[in-house]
Amino acid sequence: MEIVLASASTRRKELLEKIGLQFTVDPSDYPEDAYFELKPRERAKQVSLEKARAVAARHSNALIIAADTFIVSAGQVMGKPHSPNEAKRMLKALSGCSHMAITGFTILDTTNGKTLSRAVETRIYMRKLSEREIDSYVSSSEPLDKAGAYAIQGLGSALIDKIEGDYYNIMGLPLSACAQDLKSFGVHVL
């Protein structure tokens, strides 16, 4: 059975390669800003489910893996910033605080419709940032396509004091949970 990653994210692609999966990539065009009325965990699961369904319609005899990641701080969902000023605003809000990375992921079997959706949370503690550090980081362009305006796997790692939970979840896919859930679809990574 073909495995399809329903995402254009290079990070998710790298993460699935890290656990040895053979897969193809077919990005979903489902809008990530849907379901704002839902609580964050439910929203993450629902958006990942809709992404999986959108791609499943194009594949038969396939296992679809879709995900959606965002940051939640003080009850507010933070997606990807659309401008350097928005990135600065996000980083100022996160500076010196803890926040959550929430990834919803869905595995969908197109042969029988079996679907599993889950949301995983990781708590991140960002150190207090100076105005100069925020300006310097934003000028690197790294934060412009990342939820919460930072990439923990890159230069953004210098912003973080500690995390509680799955590191890979912050990058966009909780590998341990995903690998465990793939077993119920007959895919074993170990």
N, C-alpha and C positions, 0 to 999 in steps of 0.2 A: 504494500500500500504506500502510495506517495505521501510524504509529509510536506505541508505547505506552510510557510511562515507568512502570515497576512500582515506584513509590516515592511515599510521602507527603512526602518531603523537599522543603521549599521551596527549599533550596539547589540540589539536583539539577535541579529545574524551572528555576530561574534560569540555571543553567549551560547546559542544553540550549537555552534561549532565546537565550543569549549567542552561540551558533554558528548561530542562525537556523533551527533545526529546528521544524517544525510537528508537534505531537504531542498526544496526550491522556494523562491521568494515570489509572492504575488501580493503586492501591497493593496490594502483595503482603501477605498475612497470614502469610507463612512466618516462623517464629521466628528471630530473629537470633542467639540463643544456642545454635544447633545446631553440631554438628561440632567441639566443643572438643578432641577427640582428635587432630585433624589439625594439621599445622604451619600457622602463620599464613597464609602465601601460599595454601596449598591450601584452608584453611578459607574464606578470603575468596572464592576462586573458586567453591567448592562452594555456599556460602550464596547467592551471587549467581545461580548456576545454578538452584538450587531456587526462589528468588524468581521468576525468569523463567518457569520451568515452571508455577508456581502461577497466574500471570497468563495465560500462553499458553493454558491450558485454557479461558479465557473469551473468546478472540479467534481468529477465523479471518482469514486474509489480513492478518497484522499482523507488524510487527517489534517485538519486545519488548526493552527495555533495562532491566536490573536491576543493582543495585550494593549492596555492603556495605562499610562503612568502619569500621576500628577502629585503635586505637593499640597499639603493642607497645613495652614498656619493660622492659629487663632480662629478656627472655624471657617476660614476662607480658602477656597480652592485656587491654586496657582498653576496655570498651564505654562506654555512657552511664551516668553516675552516677544512682542512684535516690534520692539525698537530698543535702542540702547537706553533711552530714558526709562522705559518700562522695566528693563533689566535692573537698572540702578534702584528704582523704587522697590522692586521685589527683594533685592539684596539688603536694602536698608531695613525692610520689614523683618527679614529673617535674622539679621545680625544680632548676635547675643542671645538668641532664643532657640528653643527646640521646636521641631516641626515633624510632620509625618510625610513619608513617601508612601503612596498607596498605588499598587499595581493590581489591576484586575486582569486576569487572563482566562481565556476560554480554549478548550480543546473540543473540536467538533469532528465526528466521524461522518463523512458524507454518504457512506454506504447504508447506514442504519439510523442516522439522526442522533445517535448518542452524543450528549453534550455535557461537559463539566465546566463550570465557571467558578472561579474563586478570587478573593481579594486578599492580598498580603500587605501588611503594614511594617514599615521600618521607621524607628524614631531616629532623627538626626539632630545633633547639637552643633550649631554653628557658633564659632567664637565671635566676639565683638569685633567688627570690622571698622577700620578708619575710612574716612571719605576718600583718601588717596588710594587705599587698597581696592575699594569698590570701583573707582574710576579706572584704575590700572587693569583690574580683572575684566571689566566690561570692554575696555579697549582691545583686549585680546580676541574679541568676537566669540570666544568659547560659549558664553552664556546665552547667546541669541536663539539657539534652537533647542534649549533644554528646559524641561519643566522646573520651575522655581528659579531659573536663571543661573544654574551652576551645574557643572559636570564633575561628580565626585571622582571619576576615573581619570580626570585630567588635572589641569592647573587648579580647578576648584577643590581638589583634595586639601589644599593649603588653608581652606576656609573652615574646615570641619574639625571640631574637638573630638567627638566620638559618635558612634552609632550603636543602636540596640536593635538587632534583627539581622535580616539577610542583606548583605552588602549589594549583591547583584540585583535585588529588588529596586534599589535606588537607580541602578543603571537601566532598568526597564523590564526585567524578567526575573522573578525569584526562581533560580535554577533548581534548588532542592525540591521545592513544592511542585514545580513543573515536572521534574523527573519522576517524582513519586506518582503524580496523577497520570502520567503517560503509561504507567504499568497497567492501569485499568483499561487501557486501549491496546494492550499487547505489545507495547514498546518498552524495552528494558535497556537502560543505558549502562547498567552494571550487571 
